[in-house]
Amino acid sequence: MLLRREDFLPYKEENSRMICRRVSTMEDFRSWVDVVNTALHGWEMIDAAHYFTWVQEE
């Protein structure tokens, strides 16, 4: 299955307090990785230093 960027419409409730931000710094990316590792995996699956190239490549 392939999900193209233009086909992806994230769900957000009208009265949601959710904030979407573009990750651009290593500090932001480390915060995102911490949330992903904790909430989705339960262990440190993703290493911020190794995958920061994703941020740099957009």
MILOGU-751137 format. One record per atom (N, C-alpha, C): x, y, z; residue number from 1; atom name. Coordinates in Angstrom, 1 decimal, always signed. Atoms other than C-alpha are relative to their C-alpha. Example, Ala and Ser with C-alpha at 12.3 -4.5 7.8 and 13.67 -1.06 7.14 Angstrom:
2
<node <+0.9, -1.2, +0.0>, 1, N> <node <+12.3, -4.5, +7.8>, 1, CA> <node <+0.9, +1.2, +0.0>, 1, C> <node <-0.9, -1.1, +0.0>, 2, N> <node <+13.7, -1.1, +7.1>, 2, CA> <node <-0.8, +1.1, +0.8>, 2, C> 
END
This chain:
58
<node <+0.8, -1.2, +0.0>, 1, N> <node <+0.0, +0.0, +0.0>, 1, CA> <node <+0.9, +1.2, +0.0>, 1, C> <node <-0.8, -1.2, +0.1>, 2, N> <node <+1.3, +3.4, -0.9>, 2, CA> <node <-0.9, +1.2, +0.4>, 2, C> <node <+0.7, -1.2, -0.4>, 3, N> <node <+0.2, +6.7, +0.7>, 3, CA> <node <+0.8, +1.2, -0.6>, 3, C> <node <-0.7, -1.2, +0.5>, 4, N> <node <+1.1, +9.7, -1.4>, 4, CA> <node <-0.2, +1.2, +0.9>, 4, C> <node <+0.1, -1.2, -0.9>, 5, N> <node <+1.7, +13.0, +0.4>, 5, CA> <node <-1.2, +0.8, -0.3>, 5, C> <node <+1.1, -0.8, +0.3>, 6, N> <node <-1.0, +14.7, -1.5>, 6, CA> <node <-1.4, -0.6, +0.3>, 6, C> <node <+1.2, +0.7, -0.4>, 7, N> <node <-3.5, +12.0, -0.5>, 7, CA> <node <-0.2, +0.0, +1.5>, 7, C> <node <+0.0, +0.1, -1.5>, 8, N> <node <-2.8, +12.3, +3.2>, 8, CA> <node <-0.7, +1.2, +0.6>, 8, C> <node <+0.7, -1.1, -0.7>, 9, N> <node <-5.3, +14.4, +5.1>, 9, CA> <node <-0.1, -0.3, +1.5>, 9, C> <node <+0.0, +0.3, -1.4>, 10, N> <node <-4.6, +14.3, +8.8>, 10, CA> <node <-1.3, +0.4, +0.7>, 10, C> <node <+1.3, -0.3, -0.7>, 11, N> <node <-7.7, +14.1, +11.1>, 11, CA> <node <+0.3, +0.9, +1.2>, 11, C> <node <-0.1, -0.9, -1.1>, 12, N> <node <-8.1, +17.0, +13.5>, 12, CA> <node <-1.3, +0.5, +0.4>, 12, C> <node <+1.4, -0.5, -0.5>, 13, N> <node <-11.2, +17.7, +15.6>, 13, CA> <node <+0.0, +1.5, +0.0>, 13, C> <node <+0.2, -1.5, +0.1>, 14, N> <node <-12.6, +21.2, +15.3>, 14, CA> <node <+0.5, +0.7, +1.2>, 14, C> <node <-0.3, -0.6, -1.3>, 15, N> <node <-12.1, +22.0, +19.0>, 15, CA> <node <+1.3, -0.6, +0.6>, 15, C> <node <-1.2, +0.6, -0.5>, 16, N> <node <-8.8, +20.2, +19.3>, 16, CA> <node <+1.1, +1.0, +0.5>, 16, C> <node <-1.1, -0.8, -0.4>, 17, N> <node <-5.9, +21.6, +21.2>, 17, CA> <node <+1.3, -0.5, -0.6>, 17, C> <node <-1.2, +0.6, +0.7>, 18, N> <node <-3.5, +19.7, +18.9>, 18, CA> <node <+0.7, +1.1, -0.8>, 18, C> <node <-0.7, -0.9, +0.8>, 19, N> <node <-0.8, +21.8, +17.3>, 19, CA> <node <+1.0, -0.7, -0.9>, 19, C> <node <-0.9, +0.6, +0.9>, 20, N> <node <+1.0, +20.8, +14.2>, 20, CA> <node <+1.2, +0.9, -0.3>, 20, C> <node <-1.2, -0.8, +0.2>, 21, N> <node <+4.6, +22.0, +13.8>, 21, CA> <node <+0.9, -0.7, -0.9>, 21, C> <node <-1.1, +0.5, +0.9>, 22, N> <node <+7.3, +21.6, +11.2>, 22, CA> <node <+1.3, -0.2, +0.8>, 22, C> <node <-1.2, +0.2, -0.7>, 23, N> <node <+10.3, +20.0, +12.7>, 23, CA> <node <+1.2, +0.5, -0.8>, 23, C> <node <-1.2, -0.6, +0.8>, 24, N> <node <+13.5, +21.9, +11.7>, 24, CA> <node <+1.3, -0.1, +0.7>, 24, C> <node <-1.2, +0.0, -0.8>, 25, N> <node <+16.0, +21.6, +14.5>, 25, CA> <node <+0.2, -1.4, +0.6>, 25, C> <node <-0.3, +1.2, -0.7>, 26, N> <node <+17.7, +18.7, +16.2>, 26, CA> <node <-0.7, -0.1, +1.3>, 26, C> <node <+0.7, +0.0, -1.3>, 27, N> <node <+16.1, +19.7, +19.5>, 27, CA> <node <-1.5, -0.3, -0.3>, 27, C> <node <+1.4, +0.4, +0.3>, 28, N> <node <+12.6, +19.6, +17.9>, 28, CA> <node <-0.1, -1.5, -0.4>, 28, C> <node <+0.0, +1.4, +0.4>, 29, N> <node <+13.4, +16.3, +16.3>, 29, CA> <node <+0.2, -1.0, +1.1>, 29, C> <node <-0.1, +0.8, -1.1>, 30, N> <node <+14.6, +14.8, +19.5>, 30, CA> <node <-1.3, -0.1, +0.8>, 30, C> <node <+1.3, +0.0, -0.7>, 31, N> <node <+11.3, +15.8, +21.2>, 31, CA> <node <-1.0, -0.9, -0.8>, 31, C> <node <+0.9, +0.8, +0.8>, 32, N> <node <+9.4, +14.2, +18.3>, 32, CA> <node <+0.3, -1.5, +0.2>, 32, C> <node <-0.5, +1.4, -0.1>, 33, N> <node <+11.5, +11.0, +18.5>, 33, CA> <node <-0.4, -0.5, +1.4>, 33, C> <node <+0.4, +0.5, -1.4>, 34, N> <node <+10.9, +10.8, +22.3>, 34, CA> <node <-1.5, -0.4, +0.1>, 34, C> <node <+1.5, +0.3, +0.0>, 35, N> <node <+7.1, +11.0, +21.8>, 35, CA> <node <-0.2, -1.3, -0.8>, 35, C> <node <+0.2, +1.2, +0.8>, 36, N> <node <+7.2, +8.3, +19.0>, 36, CA> <node <+0.5, -1.2, +0.7>, 36, C> <node <-0.6, +1.2, -0.7>, 37, N> <node <+9.5, +6.0, +21.0>, 37, CA> <node <-0.9, -0.4, +1.2>, 37, C> <node <+0.7, +0.3, -1.2>, 38, N> <node <+7.4, +6.3, +24.1>, 38, CA> <node <-1.5, -0.5, -0.3>, 38, C> <node <+1.5, +0.3, +0.2>, 39, N> <node <+3.8, +6.3, +22.7>, 39, CA> <node <-0.2, -1.1, -1.0>, 39, C> <node <+0.3, +1.0, +1.0>, 40, N> <node <+4.2, +4.0, +19.7>, 40, CA> <node <+0.8, -1.3, +0.2>, 40, C> <node <-0.8, +1.2, -0.1>, 41, N> <node <+7.0, +1.6, +20.5>, 41, CA> <node <+0.3, -0.5, +1.4>, 41, C> <node <-0.2, +0.4, -1.4>, 42, N> <node <+7.5, +1.6, +24.3>, 42, CA> <node <+1.5, -0.2, +0.3>, 42, C> <node <-1.4, +0.2, -0.2>, 43, N> <node <+11.3, +1.5, +23.8>, 43, CA> <node <+0.7, +1.0, -1.0>, 43, C> <node <-0.7, -0.9, +0.9>, 44, N> <node <+14.0, +3.6, +22.0>, 44, CA> <node <+0.3, -0.6, -1.3>, 44, C> <node <-0.2, +0.6, +1.3>, 45, N> <node <+13.5, +2.3, +18.5>, 45, CA> <node <+0.7, +0.9, -1.0>, 45, C> <node <-0.6, -1.0, +1.0>, 46, N> <node <+14.4, +5.5, +16.6>, 46, CA> <node <+1.0, +0.8, +0.8>, 46, C> <node <-1.1, -0.7, -0.6>, 47, N> <node <+17.7, +7.2, +17.3>, 47, CA> <node <+0.0, +1.4, -0.8>, 47, C> <node <+0.1, -1.3, +0.6>, 48, N> <node <+17.4, +11.0, +16.7>, 48, CA> <node <+1.2, +0.4, -0.8>, 48, C> <node <-1.2, -0.4, +0.7>, 49, N> <node <+21.0, +11.5, +15.7>, 49, CA> <node <+0.2, -0.7, -1.4>, 49, C> <node <-0.1, +0.8, +1.2>, 50, N> <node <+20.9, +8.7, +13.1>, 50, CA> <node <-1.1, +0.5, -1.1>, 50, C> <node <+1.1, -0.3, +0.9>, 51, N> <node <+17.5, +9.8, +11.5>, 51, CA> <node <-0.2, +1.5, -0.2>, 51, C> <node <+0.2, -1.4, +0.2>, 52, N> <node <+17.9, +13.6, +11.6>, 52, CA> <node <+0.1, +0.4, -1.5>, 52, C> <node <-0.1, -0.3, +1.4>, 53, N> <node <+18.8, +13.4, +7.9>, 53, CA> <node <-1.4, +0.1, -0.6>, 53, C> <node <+1.4, -0.1, +0.5>, 54, N> <node <+15.0, +13.0, +7.3>, 54, CA> <node <-0.4, +1.5, +0.1>, 54, C> <node <+0.4, -1.4, -0.2>, 55, N> <node <+14.5, +16.5, +8.7>, 55, CA> <node <+0.8, +0.9, -1.0>, 55, C> <node <-0.8, -0.8, +0.9>, 56, N> <node <+17.3, +17.9, +6.6>, 56, CA> <node <-0.4, -0.1, -1.5>, 56, C> <node <+0.4, +0.2, +1.4>, 57, N> <node <+16.0, +16.4, +3.4>, 57, CA> <node <-1.5, +0.4, -0.2>, 57, C> <node <+1.4, -0.4, +0.1>, 58, N> <node <+12.4, +17.5, +4.1>, 58, CA> <node <-0.9, -1.1, -0.5>, 58, C> 
END
